[in-house]
Amino acid sequence: MKKSDDTARYTAEELATMRRRGESRTDWARFDATTQAELEASITADPDDVHETPQWDQAILGLPSRKEHINIRGCAGVVQTKRPRLSDPYEQRLARFRREPQADAPIMMRVP
């Protein structure tokens, strides 16, 4: 994949030179004039800020429990879609043979 050309790289010296020439788009006077209260109010009003105060009364002390080994049986179609793609044509045919029902295979039914 070709990299995007919209990313520019500059050295620290180049950035300092650009700032001296006035090429910075940052309003440093506004930044310096912002008080701590205004900054906190701006952060609080931001709808994208999802940082909430932790509920320490629900915290659990200690280490997390051990992971346990489990076996899961799933539908063959679902399992096949999660497996890596087979590159060898023989393996592809073999996998297709295993997935597709065969005409001469006996039909198994569960009797209640």
Buried (B, 14 or more C-beta within 10 A) or exposed (E): EEEEEEEEEEEEEEEEEEEEEEEEEEEEEEEEEEEEEEEEEEEEEEEEEEEEEEEEEEEEEEEEEEEEEEEEEEEEEEEBEEEEEBEEEEEEEEBEEEEEEEEEEEEEEEEE
